[in-house]
Amino acid sequence: MPQKHLRRRAVEEITGLSRSTIYDLMSKGLFPRPVKLTGKAVAWPESAIADWLESRRSAAA
């Protein structure tokens, strides 16, 4: 089964993070990096975002 990918706006909605925060966290190695879909289009594997959210929930508990 092909893996679902999320575009940036969907990632923003799911995580509650802004574009600048997402890219800031990526530059610090604290957020998953996107994969390139086409020349300019990137997306995040849905599983990577789900794992990141789960790790945040676990750290907060």
N, C-alpha and C positions, 0 to 999 in steps of 0.2 A: 504494500500500500504506500503510495507516495506521501511524503511528509508535507504537512501544511506549512506555509510560510506567511508571516505577517509583515505588512508594510509599516512604515514608521508611524503613521497616524493611529493605526490599530495598536501598536506597541505603546504609544503615548496614552491611549484610552485605557488599556489593560493595566498598565503600571502606575498611571497617575503622574508620570514624569513628563517634563517638557523636553522639547528637542535638544535644547542646549544642555540640560542635565544628563540626558542619555549619552550624548557625545562626550561630555566631560567624564562621566563614569567609565565609558569605553576607553578613553585615553589613559585612565588610571588603572585599567585592567579589572574594573569592578562590575562590568556589565558585558553581556555577550556581544560579540561582533556579528554584524550582518553578513550574509552571503550575497554575492553578486548574481543577479538574475539575468540582466542584459548590460549593455554598455554603461548606463547610468543608474539603472534600477537596482536597488538592494532590498533585502527583506531578511527577517530573522526567523529561524526555524521556531515554530510554535513550541516545540519541546524545550528549546533553550530558554525561552521566556518563562515557561511554566516552572522549569528547574530553578531559575533565578528567583522567581517569586516565592517558591517553596523554601529556598535557602534563607530568604529574608524573614519569612514567617518563623522558621526554626530558630534563627538568631534572636528574634524578638521575644521568643517564649522563654 
